[in-house]
Structures are given as C-alpha cells and as structure tokens.
Amino acid sequence: MAQQYPVSPVDLHMHSMASDGTMTPADLVQRVHGAGVRVMALTDHDNTAGLDEAAVQAETLDIRLIPGVEISSEWETQGIHIVGLFVDPKNSVLQEGLSRIMAFRDWRAMEIDRLLANAGIPGAEAGARAMAGSRMVGRSHFGRWLVREGCCADANEAFGKYLGRGCKAYVPSNWIPMTEVVGWIHTAGGYAVLAHPGRYKLSGTRLRALLSAFRDAGGVGLEVCTGSQAAGDREHLGRLAQQLGMAGSVGSDFHGPDAGHAAIGHLLPLPDGVEPVWERAGIHLY
C-alpha cells in the first residue's frame, strides 16, 4: 500500500482514461478539486488527447491545469519516462513524435495478441482495447483483460506469467532516445522532467550519470517527491537536484482510486533549497 502524506497543493503527474488511468479527464479533475490540490498536470502516456476535456473542467473548478505528457524513452538501453510540462499540445513536432510512439504501441499490441494466441489465449487485443476505452493500449490493459478473463489472479501474475520480460507474450520495447524526446518537449515550449527516478533501480553512479546526461540534453528537472518512492529517496534526489542545478517536481502518478498508486496530492513537500519546477515556470503559490 502506498504511504500516505498530507495533501500537497501541487501534483504534476497523473493519468486519465486517455492512457492507462481509470477515470475520464473530467472526473479526474473533479477528484483533484475534491482532494484540495490547486495546481495539477495531466500527463497521459504518449498522448495529449485528454487535455481539452480536462481544461474545460479545470476552468469550471478554478484548478490551474498544466498541459503535460509522459513520454516513453530510453537512455543507454535503459527504459525511462520523461514528463513534459507546460507543453503546447498543438505543436506539430511534438505530435509527430508522439504519433511514432503510438504506431509502435499499436504494433506491439498486435504482437502481444499473436503471442497470447500462441499460448492458447485468443482475442487479447480486442479485449485489451475494450478495457482501454481509448486509442492508446498498453500492457496494463492486457493485464487487466487477463485478470477479467480468469487467466490470472491479478496484474502481478499477468506480468509475471505472460507480459513481463522473458515471459510468453513479452515484446521488447523500442523507445525513442532521450535526447530526441527532450528536443520535442523543448520545441513545444515545455520543460522536460525525469519521472520517478527511483523506480529505475539504478546504482548511485548510474543514476547520477543518467541525470547528468538528461540535464546536458536540456532536461530541466526531476521528480524529487513521488507517490512510490522508498524511504530516503526524497532527500537523496533533492541533493542531486541541487548539485546538478536542476529543478524539483512532485507527482503522485495517480491512475485511479483502485489502481494501487498513491492518492492525488499525497506527497511530501520538496526539501528546502530545491527549486520547484513550477516556480521556474513563473507559478508562485504563496
């Protein structure tokens, strides 16, 4: 179970049904309002399709909505996620790049479908797309479908038996290099932030090398406070941010009330001395 903290007024990482979340963008904003968060970013995986709906609801509820996206990428064969904040969702360079990723996702879905059929489980892609309710279909949707069909007890079994690395229906990822993704975000007027650094399970030396390379590529910040970090990560990541001259961000990575992630806004504040990425962008809360 995710550790619970007092509600932060800012939460810059969450997902809707436009990717692998379980709530519509409008319902998500309503939940943000109810949680007491004042500044939010909708950061769906590899698409910005939910932003218009979210913006309408945010204006109604007087929530500051930062347009965002979480882009799948890689650095030296390490899969990473890069959050783009303050992006222009109409920027053609960004949208062309995201279209490339979505095309890969579509191909991967067909491959997973083929591999599951070979394992005696037909109809997976159609089922996963029905679970997704959006154009973007990811492995989590296949996992939910496998659970619903009684093939697995839960998502952990689905990934451990079929979808995870080395399993029967695993398809290797082929994400866009980090430097290119950061370039898309900059071209769209946004700030590139490394998502949940602690989740990559890198050694201290490798994490510092990743952050240095990310900064040198134009990355602005890193998520210092997340909904899934281990004890001590906040202070460690805060020190790295200060040493590398990077801003800090906060994000729950909320996917839905029953998705097993932290609740919206339940985040510790940034450590003293870490510049908030929203202040670098000109948003001052106090």
Buried (B, 14 or more C-beta within 10 A) or exposed (E): EBEEBEBBBBBBBBBBBBBBBBBBBBBBBBBBBEBEBBBBBBBBBBBBBBBEBBBBBBEEBEBBBBBBBBBBBBBEEEEBBBBBBBBBBEBEBBBEBBEBBBEBBBEBBEBBBBBBBEBEBEEBBEBBBEBBEBEBBBBBBBBBBBBEEEBBEEBEBBBEBBBBEEBBBBBEBEBBEBBBBBBBBBBBEBBBBBBBBBBBEBEEEBBBBBBBBBBEBBBBBBBBBBBBBEEEBBEBBBBBBBEBEBBBBBBBBBBBEEBEBBBBBBBBBBBEEBBBBBEBBEBEEE
